[in-house]
Amino acid sequence: MIRTHRTGSAESPSSPDGSRRDLYAVTAAALLVVAAAVIGGYIERTHHTLHVGRPPLYANWLPHVGPGTPAALAVAAAVVAYGPAVAARLPWRRLLAVSWATATAWILSLALIDGWHRGIARRLTTKYEYLQVIDRFHDIPATLRDYTNHILIHSPDHWPAHTAGHPPAAPLTFVLLDRIGLGGGGWAGLWCIVTGATAGVAVLVTVRALVGEEWARRAAPFLVLAPAAVWMGASADAYFAAVAAWAVALLALAVTGRSLLWAAGSGLLFGLTCYLSYGLTLFAVIGAAVLLLGRRRVRQHPVRLALPLLAGLAVVPALFTLAGFNWWEAYRLLTTRYYEGAGGVRPYWYWVWANLACTVLIAGPATVSGLRRASAQVLSGPRLTLPRSRLALILLAALLALLLADLSGMSKAETERIWLPFTMWLLAAGAFLPRPRAWLAAQGLLALTVNHLLLTGW
């Protein structure tokens, strides 16, 4: 079992008061979910304006088991029983590899509860998804030049919802997979699962660089056994989460004394992130927290850090702009398209808080409790020399980015999928918790319950 240290703590991790406050926080979060379900159910039955099958989730009630059930139970049991001890003892690089492999197994087994076809192969081939447009990219430069002409619903041959709602790097990823012989929903789904599972590894790399290895090891089991995994197999947003997470991880390496060339890689990936999803520009908030925590290195080498970062950042936007795609014009048209469709019908007053209920379900009770402890650490007077305060800053930066996305009104519903990139960072809050096995059991039970009772839409 990993020890919990009192140094710099706003409250003792094992204190009765801390445990009671954890319980209060989790109870409040559970009530939020219940309220979203009850009120949302009433709205959908009477007004039909939510456009989700099981508010607040985009899902339908369908109790079931499947071929992935035994594997999912086995993975959950193994992580609960051995995860904290293994995370404490494995050599660092082996821990990263084991974390990725176990996260992949967890995501894949949960997806296979719905079966191979329904859980993986068909996910990215529905009428809303990216694989619907593969044939329209036979001439990639011409398609990019013409991309914005098909965003609005009333435009000729308008794009499906997800293609219209994202910059072209998102569908282009699957076009390129198809070009190298990995076409079809099965390969696309596996790509999202395998790459998406690396997002947690990137978070671990970041926490180790900026906070300390002990805290990264404490967070590892929570990043593996995540309720968010229900929606990571198979969703393109899992792939987006990985790209964004590695952009932050490379920046963390650059500002903590590693080669400044990591900054160029960070800039390159952040540029790609912005061309995968418009909303992920909010990852700049998390990037700002990284720069604040690495401020000593930034002050010592401001130009040497900024030049490779900005040079890397310019690459993807320059390539797409030269190809004829206008990011700002596309985003303006997307805003119009959003309100032409379900976004114009779904009530903001409900989703602005019901989205947070979705976040509770993908982050889990352990994350709720960990964020409570992180907030208490900050409110007690943060000292950025203390590991607890440094981790709290990263967590609250991710939470701030998520709240900004919420308030924008451009994420009404389906945030269990859309907010996966932000949620991956919140999961590291599990590092604050005593008795990790009990909390891990709660995380695994939530994921298994949701996946077996509901047929999720993504």
LOPA-761078 format. One record per residue (C-alpha): x, z, y; chain. Coordinates in nm, 2 decimals, always signed. Layout:
N
X:Z:Y:chain
X:Z:Y:A
...
This chain:
458
X:Z:Y:chain
+0.00:+0.00:+0.00:A
+0.13:-0.09:+0.35:A
+0.17:+0.21:+0.57:A
+0.00:+0.23:+0.91:A
+0.21:+0.37:+1.19:A
+0.09:+0.58:+1.48:A
+0.35:+0.46:+1.72:A
+0.19:+0.33:+2.04:A
-0.16:+0.36:+1.89:A
-0.45:+0.44:+2.12:A
-0.61:+0.62:+1.83:A
-0.49:+0.73:+1.49:A
-0.58:+0.46:+1.24:A
-0.70:+0.72:+0.98:A
-0.88:+0.94:+1.23:A
-1.25:+1.03:+1.16:A
-1.33:+0.92:+1.52:A
-1.17:+0.58:+1.46:A
-1.35:+0.53:+1.13:A
-1.69:+0.62:+1.29:A
-1.63:+0.38:+1.57:A
-1.55:+0.11:+1.32:A
-1.88:+0.18:+1.15:A
-2.07:+0.17:+1.48:A
-1.90:-0.17:+1.57:A
-1.98:-0.32:+1.23:A
-2.34:-0.19:+1.24:A
-2.39:-0.34:+1.59:A
-2.25:-0.67:+1.46:A
-2.49:-0.67:+1.16:A
-2.78:-0.60:+1.39:A
-2.68:-0.89:+1.61:A
-2.69:-1.12:+1.30:A
-3.03:-0.98:+1.19:A
-3.17:-1.03:+1.55:A
-3.04:-1.39:+1.55:A
-3.20:-1.45:+1.21:A
-3.54:-1.30:+1.30:A
-3.57:-1.43:+1.65:A
-3.43:-1.77:+1.55:A
-3.66:-1.80:+1.26:A
-3.96:-1.74:+1.48:A
-3.84:-1.99:+1.74:A
-3.78:-2.26:+1.48:A
-4.12:-2.20:+1.31:A
-4.31:-2.21:+1.64:A
-4.12:-2.45:+1.86:A
-3.88:-2.64:+1.63:A
-3.61:-2.64:+1.90:A
-3.31:-2.49:+1.71:A
-3.26:-2.77:+1.47:A
-3.10:-2.55:+1.21:A
-3.24:-2.46:+0.87:A
-3.16:-2.09:+0.85:A
-3.09:-1.95:+1.20:A
-2.84:-1.89:+1.32:A
-2.66:-2.10:+1.06:A
-2.69:-2.47:+0.99:A
-2.79:-2.41:+0.63:A
-3.08:-2.39:+0.39:A
-3.19:-2.11:+0.16:A
-3.08:-2.21:-0.19:A
-2.96:-1.94:-0.43:A
-2.72:-2.10:-0.68:A
-2.40:-2.07:-0.88:A
-2.16:-2.35:-0.96:A
-1.84:-2.45:-1.13:A
-1.64:-2.27:-0.85:A
-1.81:-1.94:-0.90:A
-1.57:-1.79:-1.16:A
-1.26:-1.90:-0.97:A
-1.40:-1.77:-0.64:A
-1.47:-1.43:-0.80:A
-1.12:-1.42:-0.96:A
-0.94:-1.51:-0.63:A
-1.14:-1.25:-0.44:A
-1.07:-0.98:-0.70:A
-0.70:-1.06:-0.71:A
-0.66:-1.05:-0.33:A
-0.85:-0.72:-0.30:A
-0.65:-0.56:-0.58:A
-0.30:-0.69:-0.51:A
-0.30:-0.86:-0.17:A
-0.18:-0.58:+0.05:A
+0.10:-0.48:-0.20:A
+0.21:-0.84:-0.26:A
+0.21:-0.91:+0.12:A
+0.43:-0.60:+0.17:A
+0.70:-0.69:-0.09:A
+0.73:-1.07:-0.12:A
+1.03:-1.23:+0.06:A
+0.90:-1.38:+0.38:A
+0.91:-1.75:+0.30:A
+0.76:-1.69:-0.04:A
+0.48:-1.49:+0.12:A
+0.40:-1.79:+0.34:A
+0.39:-2.02:+0.04:A
+0.17:-1.78:-0.16:A
-0.06:-1.73:+0.13:A
-0.11:-2.10:+0.17:A
-0.17:-2.15:-0.21:A
-0.41:-1.86:-0.23:A
-0.60:-1.97:+0.08:A
-0.63:-2.32:-0.07:A
-0.76:-2.18:-0.40:A
-1.01:-1.96:-0.21:A
-1.14:-2.25:+0.01:A
-1.15:-2.49:-0.29:A
-1.33:-2.25:-0.52:A
-1.59:-2.16:-0.26:A
-1.66:-2.53:-0.20:A
-1.69:-2.60:-0.57:A
-1.97:-2.34:-0.59:A
-2.18:-2.63:-0.46:A
-2.01:-2.87:-0.71:A
-1.75:-3.14:-0.65:A
-1.99:-3.40:-0.51:A
-2.21:-3.18:-0.29:A
-1.93:-2.94:-0.19:A
-1.64:-3.17:-0.12:A
-1.68:-3.54:-0.18:A
-2.00:-3.59:+0.01:A
-1.94:-3.36:+0.31:A
-1.75:-3.61:+0.52:A
-1.96:-3.92:+0.42:A
-2.30:-3.82:+0.57:A
-2.46:-4.01:+0.85:A
-2.31:-3.78:+1.11:A
-1.95:-3.79:+0.98:A
-1.63:-3.98:+1.04:A
-1.61:-4.18:+0.72:A
-1.92:-4.37:+0.83:A
-1.70:-4.56:+1.09:A
-1.40:-4.65:+0.88:A
-1.49:-5.02:+0.87:A
-1.52:-5.03:+1.24:A
-1.15:-4.96:+1.29:A
-1.03:-5.28:+1.12:A
-0.86:-5.36:+1.46:A
-0.75:-5.02:+1.58:A
-0.63:-5.12:+1.93:A
-0.95:-5.31:+2.00:A
-1.17:-5.02:+1.87:A
-0.99:-4.78:+2.10:A
-1.04:-5.00:+2.40:A
-1.41:-5.02:+2.32:A
-1.45:-4.66:+2.21:A
-1.63:-4.52:+2.51:A
-1.88:-4.81:+2.51:A
-2.05:-4.66:+2.20:A
-2.07:-4.29:+2.28:A
-2.42:-4.28:+2.44:A
-2.72:-4.29:+2.20:A
-2.87:-4.59:+2.37:A
-2.55:-4.79:+2.37:A
-2.52:-5.08:+2.12:A
-2.40:-4.96:+1.77:A
-2.36:-4.61:+1.90:A
-2.12:-4.39:+1.71:A
-2.24:-4.12:+1.47:A
-2.27:-3.77:+1.61:A
-1.93:-3.64:+1.52:A
-1.74:-3.96:+1.61:A
-1.91:-3.97:+1.95:A
-1.85:-3.60:+1.99:A
-1.47:-3.62:+1.94:A
-1.18:-3.81:+2.08:A
-1.06:-4.10:+1.85:A
-0.77:-3.91:+1.68:A
-1.04:-3.74:+1.47:A
-1.19:-4.05:+1.31:A
-0.85:-4.23:+1.32:A
-0.70:-3.96:+1.09:A
-0.94:-4.07:+0.81:A
-0.89:-4.44:+0.89:A
-0.52:-4.39:+0.83:A
-0.58:-4.19:+0.51:A
-0.79:-4.49:+0.39:A
-0.51:-4.73:+0.49:A
-0.26:-4.55:+0.26:A
-0.50:-4.55:-0.03:A
-0.66:-4.21:+0.01:A
-1.00:-4.34:+0.10:A
-1.34:-4.19:+0.03:A
-1.50:-3.85:+0.07:A
-1.30:-3.68:-0.21:A
-0.96:-3.75:-0.06:A
-1.09:-3.67:+0.29:A
-1.23:-3.34:+0.18:A
-0.91:-3.24:+0.00:A
-0.71:-3.34:+0.31:A
-0.91:-3.10:+0.52:A
-0.89:-2.82:+0.27:A
-0.51:-2.85:+0.20:A
-0.42:-2.88:+0.57:A
-0.68:-2.63:+0.69:A
-0.53:-2.37:+0.46:A
-0.20:-2.39:+0.65:A
-0.38:-2.26:+0.97:A
-0.34:-1.90:+0.84:A
+0.03:-1.96:+0.77:A
+0.07:-2.07:+1.13:A
-0.09:-1.75:+1.25:A
+0.14:-1.55:+1.04:A
+0.45:-1.73:+1.18:A
+0.32:-1.66:+1.53:A
+0.25:-1.29:+1.47:A
+0.59:-1.24:+1.31:A
+0.77:-1.41:+1.60:A
+0.58:-1.23:+1.88:A
+0.48:-0.90:+1.72:A
+0.69:-0.83:+1.42:A
+0.71:-0.90:+1.05:A
+0.53:-0.58:+0.94:A
+0.22:-0.68:+1.14:A
+0.22:-1.03:+1.00:A
+0.24:-0.89:+0.65:A
-0.05:-0.66:+0.72:A
-0.26:-0.95:+0.85:A
-0.17:-1.19:+0.56:A
-0.44:-1.08:+0.31:A
-0.71:-1.10:+0.58:A
-0.60:-1.46:+0.67:A
-0.63:-1.56:+0.31:A
-0.96:-1.39:+0.20:A
-1.15:-1.51:+0.51:A
-1.53:-1.56:+0.52:A
-1.45:-1.87:+0.73:A
-1.33:-2.04:+0.41:A
-1.70:-2.11:+0.33:A
-1.70:-2.37:+0.61:A
-1.34:-2.49:+0.57:A
-1.42:-2.68:+0.26:A
-1.47:-2.95:+0.35:A
-1.49:-2.97:+0.73:A
-1.27:-3.17:+0.96:A
-1.26:-2.87:+1.19:A
-1.04:-2.69:+0.93:A
-0.79:-2.97:+0.98:A
-0.82:-2.94:+1.36:A
-0.77:-2.56:+1.32:A
-0.44:-2.62:+1.15:A
-0.31:-2.86:+1.41:A
-0.40:-2.63:+1.69:A
-0.25:-2.32:+1.51:A
+0.08:-2.49:+1.45:A
+0.10:-2.60:+1.81:A
+0.08:-2.23:+1.90:A
+0.32:-2.12:+1.62:A
+0.59:-2.37:+1.73:A
+0.55:-2.25:+2.09:A
+0.60:-1.89:+1.97:A
+0.92:-1.99:+1.79:A
+1.04:-2.16:+2.11:A
+0.99:-1.86:+2.33:A
+1.14:-1.61:+2.09:A
+1.50:-1.74:+2.08:A
+1.47:-2.01:+1.82:A
+1.56:-2.37:+1.91:A
+1.39:-2.49:+2.23:A
+1.33:-2.81:+2.03:A
+1.03:-2.63:+1.88:A
+0.88:-2.66:+2.23:A
+0.87:-3.04:+2.19:A
+0.69:-3.01:+1.86:A
+0.44:-2.76:+2.02:A
+0.37:-3.00:+2.30:A
+0.33:-3.29:+2.06:A
+0.08:-3.10:+1.85:A
-0.11:-2.96:+2.15:A
-0.15:-3.32:+2.28:A
-0.28:-3.42:+1.94:A
-0.52:-3.12:+1.94:A
-0.67:-3.24:+2.26:A
-0.73:-3.58:+2.11:A
-0.89:-3.43:+1.80:A
-1.15:-3.22:+1.98:A
-1.23:-3.19:+2.35:A
-1.32:-2.82:+2.32:A
-0.98:-2.73:+2.18:A
-0.82:-2.78:+2.52:A
-0.92:-2.41:+2.54:A
-0.62:-2.34:+2.32:A
-0.43:-2.34:+2.65:A
-0.56:-1.98:+2.68:A
-0.38:-1.87:+2.36:A
-0.07:-2.07:+2.47:A
-0.07:-1.88:+2.79:A
-0.07:-1.55:+2.60:A
+0.23:-1.67:+2.40:A
+0.42:-1.76:+2.72:A
+0.34:-1.42:+2.86:A
+0.47:-1.24:+2.55:A
+0.78:-1.46:+2.56:A
+0.83:-1.43:+2.93:A
+1.19:-1.31:+2.90:A
+1.29:-1.64:+2.73:A
+1.07:-1.84:+2.97:A
+1.25:-1.68:+3.27:A
+1.59:-1.74:+3.12:A
+1.54:-2.10:+3.04:A
+1.24:-2.23:+3.24:A
+1.35:-2.59:+3.27:A
+1.50:-2.61:+2.93:A
+1.17:-2.49:+2.78:A
+0.94:-2.68:+3.01:A
+1.10:-3.03:+2.97:A
+1.07:-3.06:+2.59:A
+0.72:-2.90:+2.60:A
+0.59:-3.14:+2.86:A
+0.76:-3.44:+2.71:A
+0.60:-3.36:+2.37:A
+0.27:-3.29:+2.54:A
+0.27:-3.64:+2.70:A
+0.33:-3.84:+2.39:A
-0.02:-3.85:+2.23:A
-0.21:-3.89:+2.56:A
+0.02:-4.17:+2.67:A
-0.03:-4.36:+2.34:A
-0.40:-4.34:+2.35:A
-0.42:-4.42:+2.73:A
-0.19:-4.72:+2.68:A
-0.42:-4.83:+2.39:A
-0.71:-4.83:+2.64:A
-0.89:-4.50:+2.56:A
-0.99:-4.29:+2.87:A
-1.02:-3.93:+2.77:A
-1.19:-3.81:+3.09:A
-1.44:-4.09:+3.09:A
-1.52:-4.03:+2.72:A
-1.57:-3.66:+2.78:A
-1.81:-3.74:+3.07:A
-2.01:-3.97:+2.84:A
-2.00:-3.71:+2.56:A
-2.16:-3.46:+2.80:A
-2.45:-3.71:+2.86:A
-2.48:-3.78:+2.49:A
-2.48:-3.41:+2.40:A
-2.79:-3.36:+2.62:A
-2.95:-3.68:+2.49:A
-2.96:-3.53:+2.14:A
-3.01:-3.18:+2.00:A
-2.80:-3.02:+2.27:A
-3.07:-3.10:+2.52:A
-3.34:-2.93:+2.31:A
-3.16:-2.63:+2.17:A
-3.23:-2.33:+2.41:A
-2.91:-2.20:+2.58:A
-3.06:-1.85:+2.62:A
-3.08:-1.81:+2.24:A
-2.75:-1.98:+2.14:A
-2.54:-1.81:+2.40:A
-2.57:-1.49:+2.19:A
-2.67:-1.63:+1.85:A
-2.34:-1.82:+1.85:A
-2.17:-1.48:+1.84:A
-2.38:-1.39:+1.54:A
-2.24:-1.70:+1.37:A
-1.89:-1.58:+1.46:A
-1.96:-1.24:+1.29:A
-2.05:-1.43:+0.97:A
-1.74:-1.64:+0.97:A
-1.50:-1.37:+1.08:A
-1.65:-1.08:+0.88:A
-1.68:-0.70:+0.93:A
-1.30:-0.64:+0.90:A
-1.24:-0.87:+1.20:A
-1.52:-0.69:+1.40:A
-1.36:-0.36:+1.33:A
-1.01:-0.49:+1.40:A
-1.11:-0.64:+1.73:A
-1.27:-0.30:+1.83:A
-0.93:-0.14:+1.77:A
-0.75:-0.41:+1.96:A
-0.98:-0.37:+2.25:A
-0.93:+0.01:+2.24:A
-0.55:-0.05:+2.25:A
-0.58:-0.27:+2.56:A
-0.82:-0.03:+2.74:A
-0.59:+0.26:+2.68:A
-0.32:+0.10:+2.89:A
-0.14:-0.19:+2.72:A
+0.24:-0.19:+2.70:A
+0.36:-0.52:+2.59:A
+0.68:-0.37:+2.45:A
+0.46:-0.22:+2.18:A
+0.37:-0.43:+1.87:A
+0.01:-0.32:+1.87:A
-0.04:-0.42:+2.23:A
+0.13:-0.76:+2.17:A
-0.10:-0.84:+1.88:A
-0.40:-0.72:+2.08:A
-0.31:-0.96:+2.35:A
-0.31:-1.26:+2.11:A
-0.64:-1.15:+1.96:A
-0.81:-1.11:+2.29:A
-0.68:-1.44:+2.42:A
-0.84:-1.61:+2.12:A
-1.16:-1.42:+2.18:A
-1.15:-1.52:+2.55:A
-1.11:-1.89:+2.45:A
-1.41:-1.86:+2.21:A
-1.63:-1.69:+2.48:A
-1.54:-1.97:+2.73:A
-1.65:-2.22:+2.47:A
-1.97:-2.02:+2.43:A
-2.05:-2.00:+2.80:A
-1.99:-2.37:+2.85:A
-2.32:-2.45:+2.67:A
-2.14:-2.73:+2.48:A
-2.14:-2.54:+2.16:A
-2.51:-2.46:+2.09:A
-2.54:-2.40:+1.72:A
-2.31:-2.51:+1.43:A
-2.03:-2.29:+1.57:A
-1.96:-2.16:+1.22:A
-1.79:-2.49:+1.19:A
-1.69:-2.58:+1.54:A
-1.52:-2.24:+1.62:A
-1.31:-2.23:+1.30:A
-0.99:-2.30:+1.51:A
-1.05:-1.99:+1.73:A
-1.17:-1.77:+1.44:A
-0.85:-1.81:+1.24:A
-0.67:-1.62:+1.51:A
-0.93:-1.34:+1.52:A
-0.88:-1.28:+1.15:A
-0.54:-1.13:+1.22:A
-0.72:-0.83:+1.36:A
-0.73:-0.70:+1.00:A
-0.37:-0.59:+1.06:A
-0.51:-0.29:+1.26:A
-0.71:-0.15:+0.98:A
-0.64:+0.14:+0.74:A
-0.76:+0.11:+0.38:A
-0.72:-0.27:+0.37:A
-0.86:-0.30:+0.02:A
-1.20:-0.18:+0.12:A
-1.21:-0.41:+0.42:A
-1.09:-0.70:+0.21:A
-1.36:-0.63:-0.04:A
-1.62:-0.65:+0.24:A
-1.47:-0.98:+0.35:A
-1.48:-1.13:+0.01:A
-1.83:-1.01:-0.06:A
-1.97:-1.16:+0.26:A
-1.82:-1.50:+0.18:A
-1.94:-1.50:-0.18:A
-2.29:-1.38:-0.08:A
-2.33:-1.65:+0.19:A
-2.20:-1.93:-0.03:A
-2.42:-1.84:-0.33:A
-2.74:-1.78:-0.13:A
-2.72:-2.06:+0.12:A
-2.64:-2.43:+0.10:A
-2.43:-2.48:+0.41:A
-2.45:-2.80:+0.61:A
-2.08:-2.85:+0.64:A
